[in-house]
Amino acid sequence: MEIEKKIWPEYFEMMIDGKKNIELRLADFKLNKGDVLALKEWDPKTKEYTGKIIKKKVKNLIKFNPLDKHTEDEIKQFGFYEIELENSGGSNGN
C-alpha cells in the first residue's frame, strides 16, 4: 500500500541527501512493513505543497505509546529525540 504524508522542507532535503532515513509519526493511520510512504514536501509558510515528492519503502516499524514509559509532564518538559544509530555489525557495542 502507498500512504501519502506531508514533510517539511528541511526534513525533505535531509531525506533526499541521504542524511535522514527515520520518520517519527503519530500512529493515526495504518502502516505495515513493506508499505511505501510517499512524502510530499509541504511549505508551512505558504501552506502549500511544493510539488516535490520522495517515496520510501517501510523497512521496519515499531509502534509504541510513550505514556507507557513516561508521564505526560515529562513528555511536555523534555520532548523526544529521533535517534539514528550507525550499524556496527556486532553485538558487543563496538
DRENTORKOL-3810 file (N, C-alpha, C; in nm, 4 decimals):
REM DRENTORKOL-3810
@n.u->0.0842; n.v->-0.1163; n.w->0.0000; ca.u->0.0000; ca.v->0.0000; ca.w->0.0000; c.u->0.0896; c.v->0.1237; c.w->0.0000
@n.u->0.0419; n.v->0.2318; n.w->-0.0601; ca.u->0.1144; ca.v->0.3586; ca.w->-0.0610; c.u->0.0356; c.v->0.4609; c.w->0.0204
@n.u->0.1057; n.v->0.5283; n.w->0.1115; ca.u->0.0446; ca.v->0.6271; ca.w->0.2010; c.u->0.1127; c.v->0.7608; c.w->0.1784
@n.u->0.0349; n.v->0.8652; n.w->0.1537; ca.u->0.0902; ca.v->0.9992; ca.w->0.1337; c.u->0.0901; c.v->1.0763; c.w->0.2650
@n.u->0.2028; n.v->1.1437; n.w->0.2933; ca.u->0.2159; ca.v->1.2269; ca.w->0.4116; c.u->0.2943; c.v->1.3529; c.w->0.3765
@n.u->0.2678; n.v->1.4593; n.w->0.4511; ca.u->0.3427; ca.v->1.5842; ca.w->0.4362; c.u->0.4796; c.v->1.5701; c.w->0.5013
@n.u->0.5768; n.v->1.6445; n.w->0.4486; ca.u->0.7073; ca.v->1.6528; ca.w->0.5118; c.u->0.7595; c.v->1.7948; c.w->0.4917
@n.u->0.8116; n.v->1.8545; n.w->0.5970; ca.u->0.8627; ca.v->1.9917; ca.w->0.5918; c.u->0.9900; c.v->1.9965; c.w->0.5070
@n.u->1.0180; n.v->2.1115; n.w->0.4440; ca.u->1.1320; ca.v->2.1233; ca.w->0.3518; c.u->1.2668; c.v->2.0805; c.w->0.4098
@n.u->1.2988; n.v->2.1201; n.w->0.5329; ca.u->1.4296; ca.v->2.0846; ca.w->0.5884; c.u->1.4461; c.v->1.9339; c.w->0.6040
@n.u->1.3386; n.v->1.8639; n.w->0.6389; ca.u->1.3446; ca.v->1.7188; ca.w->0.6538; c.u->1.3429; c.v->1.6500; c.w->0.5178
@n.u->1.2702; n.v->1.7083; n.w->0.4230; ca.u->1.2675; ca.v->1.6563; ca.w->0.2866; c.u->1.4087; c.v->1.6581; c.w->0.2281
@n.u->1.4780; n.v->1.7701; n.w->0.2431; ca.u->1.6140; ca.v->1.7827; ca.w->0.1893; c.u->1.7098; c.v->1.6836; c.w->0.2553
@n.u->1.6960; n.v->1.6653; n.w->0.3873; ca.u->1.7811; ca.v->1.5689; ca.w->0.4571; c.u->1.7567; c.v->1.4275; c.w->0.4038
@n.u->1.6318; n.v->1.3971; n.w->0.3721; ca.u->1.5989; ca.v->1.2651; ca.w->0.3196; c.u->1.6547; c.v->1.2488; c.w->0.1783
@n.u->1.6422; n.v->1.3512; n.w->0.0958; ca.u->1.6966; ca.v->1.3481; ca.w->-0.0405; c.u->1.8486; c.v->1.3292; c.w->-0.0369
@n.u->1.9148; n.v->1.3988; n.w->0.0558; ca.u->2.0609; ca.v->1.3922; ca.w->0.0689; c.u->2.1096; c.v->1.2629; c.w->0.1341
@n.u->2.0178; n.v->1.1780; n.w->0.1818; ca.u->2.0558; ca.v->1.0536; ca.w->0.2467; c.u->2.0994; c.v->1.0703; c.w->0.3908
@n.u->2.0727; n.v->1.1877; n.w->0.4497; ca.u->2.1119; ca.v->1.2144; ca.w->0.5882; c.u->2.0047; c.v->1.1742; c.w->0.6889
@n.u->1.8853; n.v->1.1420; n.w->0.6405; ca.u->1.7739; ca.v->1.1070; ca.w->0.7287; c.u->1.7010; c.v->0.9874; c.w->0.6690
@n.u->1.6886; n.v->0.8820; n.w->0.7468; ca.u->1.6106; ca.v->0.7672; ca.w->0.6994; c.u->1.5173; c.v->0.7127; c.w->0.8077
@n.u->1.4857; n.v->0.7971; n.w->0.9022; ca.u->1.3929; ca.v->0.7596; ca.w->1.0092; c.u->1.2822; c.v->0.8652; c.w->1.0154
@n.u->1.1590; n.v->0.8207; n.w->1.0302; ca.u->1.0457; ca.v->0.9111; ca.w->1.0470; c.u->0.9786; c.v->0.8790; c.w->1.1798
@n.u->0.9460; n.v->0.9805; n.w->1.2551; ca.u->0.8681; ca.v->0.9647; ca.w->1.3771; c.u->0.7324; c.v->1.0268; c.w->1.3490
@n.u->0.6287; n.v->0.9467; n.w->1.3483; ca.u->0.4950; ca.v->0.9921; ca.w->1.3109; c.u->0.3927; c.v->0.9464; c.w->1.4125
@n.u->0.2897; n.v->1.0276; n.w->1.4308; ca.u->0.1745; ca.v->0.9863; ca.w->1.5094; c.u->0.1109; c.v->0.8676; c.w->1.4376
@n.u->0.0806; n.v->0.7622; n.w->1.5106; ca.u->0.0274; ca.v->0.6396; ca.w->1.4501; c.u->-0.1237; c.v->0.6507; c.w->1.4305
@n.u->-0.1656; n.v->0.7557; n.w->1.3595; ca.u->-0.3087; ca.v->0.7782; ca.w->1.3351; c.u->-0.3515; c.v->0.7272; c.w->1.1976
@n.u->-0.2713; n.v->0.6371; n.w->1.1418; ca.u->-0.3019; ca.v->0.5753; ca.w->1.0130; c.u->-0.2443; c.v->0.4345; c.w->1.0133
@n.u->-0.2960; n.v->0.3486; n.w->0.9264; ca.u->-0.2465; ca.v->0.2109; ca.w->0.9183; c.u->-0.1197; c.v->0.2083; c.w->0.8358
@n.u->-0.0198; n.v->0.1348; n.w->0.8846; ca.u->0.1079; ca.v->0.1234; ca.w->0.8168; c.u->0.1669; c.v->-0.0136; c.w->0.8473
@n.u->0.2227; n.v->-0.0764; n.w->0.7461; ca.u->0.2832; ca.v->-0.2083; ca.w->0.7626; c.u->0.4209; c.v->-0.2125; c.w->0.6972
@n.u->0.5035; n.v->-0.3034; n.w->0.7444; ca.u->0.6328; ca.v->-0.3277; ca.w->0.6816; c.u->0.6068; c.v->-0.3582; c.w->0.5342
@n.u->0.6854; n.v->-0.2953; n.w->0.4462; ca.u->0.6693; ca.v->-0.3162; ca.w->0.3028; c.u->0.5836; c.v->-0.2107; c.w->0.2343
@n.u->0.5040; n.v->-0.1361; n.w->0.3121; ca.u->0.4267; ca.v->-0.0258; ca.w->0.2546; c.u->0.5219; c.v->0.0828; c.w->0.2057
@n.u->0.4714; n.v->0.1740; n.w->0.1246; ca.u->0.5514; ca.v->0.2847; ca.w->0.0729; c.u->0.4967; c.v->0.4158; c.w->0.1276
@n.u->0.5858; n.v->0.4957; n.w->0.1857; ca.u->0.5499; ca.v->0.6311; ca.w->0.2282; c.u->0.5850; c.v->0.7253; c.w->0.1137
@n.u->0.4845; n.v->0.7945; n.w->0.0634; ca.u->0.5048; ca.v->0.8980; ca.w->-0.0372; c.u->0.5085; c.v->1.0303; c.w->0.0386
@n.u->0.6282; n.v->1.0829; n.w->0.0595; ca.u->0.6470; ca.v->1.2040; ca.w->0.1393; c.u->0.6464; c.v->1.3243; c.w->0.0470
@n.u->0.5431; n.v->1.4072; n.w->0.0632; ca.u->0.5235; ca.v->1.5235; ca.w->-0.0229; c.u->0.5696; c.v->1.6488; c.w->0.0510
@n.u->0.6655; n.v->1.7192; n.w->-0.0096; ca.u->0.7192; ca.v->1.8385; ca.w->0.0555; c.u->0.6092; c.v->1.9431; c.w->0.0717
@n.u->0.5969; n.v->1.9942; n.w->0.1949; ca.u->0.4944; ca.v->2.0905; ca.w->0.2335; c.u->0.5626; c.v->2.2141; c.w->0.2882
@n.u->0.5287; n.v->2.3297; n.w->0.2345; ca.u->0.5861; ca.v->2.4557; ca.w->0.2827; c.u->0.4924; c.v->2.5140; c.w->0.3877
@n.u->0.5327; n.v->2.5127; n.w->0.5154; ca.u->0.4440; ca.v->2.5624; ca.w->0.6209; c.u->0.4203; c.v->2.7135; c.w->0.6125
@n.u->0.5079; n.v->2.7866; n.w->0.5436; ca.u->0.4890; ca.v->2.9320; ca.w->0.5295; c.u->0.3777; c.v->2.9633; c.w->0.4307
@n.u->0.3786; n.v->2.8946; n.w->0.3166; ca.u->0.2763; ca.v->2.9191; ca.w->0.2143; c.u->0.1545; c.v->2.8296; c.w->0.2327
@n.u->0.1711; n.v->2.7257; n.w->0.3166; ca.u->0.0662; ca.v->2.6262; ca.w->0.3407; c.u->0.0250; c.v->2.5574; c.w->0.2096
@n.u->0.1276; n.v->2.5264; n.w->0.1292; ca.u->0.1048; ca.v->2.4579; ca.w->0.0023; c.u->0.2125; c.v->2.3529; c.w->-0.0208
@n.u->0.1778; n.v->2.2534; n.w->-0.1015; ca.u->0.2770; ca.v->2.1556; ca.w->-0.1444; c.u->0.3682; c.v->2.2207; c.w->-0.2473
@n.u->0.4959; n.v->2.1804; n.w->-0.2466; ca.u->0.5928; ca.v->2.2363; ca.w->-0.3412; c.u->0.5939; c.v->2.1600; c.w->-0.4737
@n.u->0.5356; n.v->2.0426; n.w->-0.4759; ca.u->0.5377; ca.v->1.9582; ca.w->-0.5945; c.u->0.6448; c.v->1.8511; c.w->-0.5880
@n.u->0.7349; n.v->1.8607; n.w->-0.4891; ca.u->0.8403; ca.v->1.7604; ca.w->-0.4742; c.u->0.7874; c.v->1.6430; c.w->-0.3919
@n.u->0.8306; n.v->1.5239; n.w->-0.4295; ca.u->0.7865; ca.v->1.4038; ca.w->-0.3592; c.u->0.8993; c.v->1.3011; c.w->-0.3579
@n.u->0.9091; n.v->1.2271; n.w->-0.2485; ca.u->1.0036; ca.v->1.1163; ca.w->-0.2397; c.u->0.9269; c.v->0.9966; c.w->-0.1841
@n.u->0.9530; n.v->0.8814; n.w->-0.2416; ca.u->0.8855; ca.v->0.7595; ca.w->-0.1975; c.u->0.9883; c.v->0.6673; c.w->-0.1337
@n.u->0.9518; n.v->0.6176; n.w->-0.0148; ca.u->1.0406; ca.v->0.5283; ca.w->0.0609; c.u->0.9614; c.v->0.4074; c.w->0.1096
@n.u->1.0193; n.v->0.2904; n.w->0.0911; ca.u->0.9581; ca.v->0.1666; ca.w->0.1392; c.u->0.9853; c.v->0.1506; c.w->0.2884
@n.u->0.8847; n.v->0.1067; n.w->0.3634; ca.u->0.8981; ca.v->0.0851; ca.w->0.5076; c.u->0.9797; c.v->-0.0423; c.w->0.5305
@n.u->1.0992; n.v->-0.0245; n.w->0.5863; ca.u->1.1900; ca.v->-0.1364; ca.w->0.6121; c.u->1.1562; c.v->-0.2055; c.w->0.7441
@n.u->1.1266; n.v->-0.1263; n.w->0.8461; ca.u->1.0950; ca.v->-0.1792; ca.w->0.9783; c.u->0.9991; c.v->-0.0819; c.w->1.0444
@n.u->0.9216; n.v->-0.1296; n.w->1.1386; ca.u->0.8178; ca.v->-0.0479; ca.w->1.2003; c.u->0.8003; c.v->-0.0888; c.w->1.3459
@n.u->0.8067; n.v->0.0084; n.w->1.4347; ca.u->0.7836; ca.v->-0.0160; ca.w->1.5773; c.u->0.6786; c.v->0.0838; c.w->1.6234
@n.u->0.5690; n.v->0.0339; n.w->1.6757; ca.u->0.4633; ca.v->0.1198; ca.w->1.7282; c.u->0.4710; c.v->0.1162; c.w->1.8806
@n.u->0.4639; n.v->0.2340; n.w->1.9431; ca.u->0.4716; ca.v->0.2398; ca.w->2.0888; c.u->0.3871; c.v->0.3553; c.w->2.1399
@n.u->0.3542; n.v->0.3496; n.w->2.2676; ca.u->0.2822; ca.v->0.4569; ca.w->2.3348; c.u->0.3769; c.v->0.5159; c.w->2.4398
@n.u->0.4199; n.v->0.6415; n.w->2.4221; ca.u->0.5161; ca.v->0.6997; ca.w->2.5165; c.u->0.4627; c.v->0.7110; c.w->2.6588
@n.u->0.3310; n.v->0.7150; n.w->2.6749; ca.u->0.2742; ca.v->0.7254; ca.w->2.8094; c.u->0.2882; c.v->0.5954; c.w->2.8883
@n.u->0.3269; n.v->0.4866; n.w->2.8199; ca.u->0.3542; ca.v->0.3610; ca.w->2.8897; c.u->0.4853; c.v->0.3692; c.w->2.9685
@n.u->0.5732; n.v->0.4609; n.w->2.9295; ca.u->0.7054; ca.v->0.4710; ca.w->2.9914; c.u->0.7316; c.v->0.6042; c.w->3.0612
@n.u->0.6558; n.v->0.7081; n.w->3.0240; ca.u->0.6796; ca.v->0.8421; ca.w->3.0771; c.u->0.5477; c.v->0.9089; c.w->3.1125
@n.u->0.5536; n.v->1.0039; n.w->3.2058; ca.u->0.4335; ca.v->1.0792; ca.w->3.2396; c.u->0.4127; c.v->1.1888; c.w->3.1351
@n.u->0.2918; n.v->1.2392; n.w->3.1284; ca.u->0.2615; ca.v->1.3477; ca.w->3.0349; c.u->0.3464; c.v->1.4715; c.w->3.0653
@n.u->0.3685; n.v->1.4994; n.w->3.1944; ca.u->0.4525; ca.v->1.6135; ca.w->3.2333; c.u->0.5967; c.v->1.5968; c.w->3.1846
@n.u->0.6520; n.v->1.4753; n.w->3.1955; ca.u->0.7881; ca.v->1.4501; ca.w->3.1462; c.u->0.7959; c.v->1.4715; c.w->2.9948
@n.u->0.6956; n.v->1.4234; n.w->2.9247; ca.u->0.6934; ca.v->1.4387; ca.w->2.7793; c.u->0.6852; c.v->1.5860; c.w->2.7414
@n.u->0.6005; n.v->1.6620; n.w->2.8105; ca.u->0.5892; ca.v->1.8055; ca.w->2.7816; c.u->0.7187; c.v->1.8794; c.w->2.8149
@n.u->0.7845; n.v->1.8409; n.w->2.9230; ca.u->0.9075; ca.v->1.9087; ca.w->2.9657; c.u->1.0257; c.v->1.8778; c.w->2.8748
@n.u->1.0422; n.v->1.7494; n.w->2.8394; ca.u->1.1637; ca.v->1.7079; ca.w->2.7698; c.u->1.1457; c.v->1.6800; c.w->2.6207
@n.u->1.0261; n.v->1.6410; n.w->2.5778; ca.u->1.0066; ca.v->1.6024; ca.w->2.4385; c.u->1.0799; c.v->1.4723; c.w->2.4091
@n.u->1.1074; n.v->1.4491; n.w->2.2824; ca.u->1.1735; ca.v->1.3263; ca.w->2.2395; c.u->1.2875; c.v->1.3583; c.w->2.1444
@n.u->1.3817; n.v->1.2675; n.w->2.1372; ca.u->1.4834; ca.v->1.2687; ca.w->2.0330; c.u->1.4388; c.v->1.1698; c.w->1.9260
@n.u->1.4716; n.v->1.1979; n.w->1.8029; ca.u->1.4641; ca.v->1.0990; ca.w->1.6971; c.u->1.6084; c.v->1.0613; c.w->1.6709
@n.u->1.6472; n.v->0.9393; n.w->1.7037; ca.u->1.7873; ca.v->0.8997; ca.w->1.7019; c.u->1.8108; c.v->0.7950; c.w->1.5938
@n.u->1.9085; n.v->0.8209; n.w->1.5102; ca.u->1.9510; ca.v->0.7234; ca.w->1.4117; c.u->2.0892; c.v->0.6760; c.w->1.4511
@n.u->2.1073; n.v->0.5463; n.w->1.4658; ca.u->2.2348; ca.v->0.4893; ca.w->1.5075; c.u->2.3000; c.v->0.4172; c.w->1.3923
@n.u->2.4321; n.v->0.4270; n.w->1.3846; ca.u->2.5054; ca.v->0.3512; ca.w->1.2836; c.u->2.5053; c.v->0.2037; c.w->1.3185
@n.u->2.4996; n.v->0.1209; n.w->1.2184; ca.u->2.5038; ca.v->-0.0224; ca.w->1.2387; c.u->2.6495; c.v->-0.0655; c.w->1.2486
@n.u->2.6909; n.v->-0.1116; n.w->1.3666; ca.u->2.8306; ca.v->-0.1518; ca.w->1.3877; c.u->2.8575; c.v->-0.2924; c.w->1.3381
@n.u->2.7516; n.v->-0.3680; n.w->1.3161; ca.u->2.7695; ca.v->-0.5045; ca.w->1.2686; c.u->2.7967; c.v->-0.6049; c.w->1.3793
@n.u->2.8198; n.v->-0.5600; n.w->1.5005; ca.u->2.8477; ca.v->-0.6516; ca.w->1.6111; c.u->2.7475; c.v->-0.6342; c.w->1.7231
@n.u->2.7501; n.v->-0.7267; n.w->1.8166; ca.u->2.6572; ca.v->-0.7202; ca.w->1.9298; c.u->2.7279; c.v->-0.6821; c.w->2.0591
@n.u->2.8575; n.v->-0.6532; n.w->2.0536; ca.u->2.9312; ca.v->-0.6231; ca.w->2.1764; c.u->2.9496; c.v->-0.4737; c.w->2.1986
@n.u->2.8771; n.v->-0.3887; n.w->2.1218; ca.u->2.8847; ca.v->-0.2459; ca.w->2.1441; c.u->2.9963; c.v->-0.1750; c.w->2.0715
@n.u->3.0759; n.v->-0.2454; n.w->1.9934; ca.u->3.1846; ca.v->-0.1822; ca.w->1.9161; c.u->3.1348; c.v->-0.1227; c.w->1.7876
END
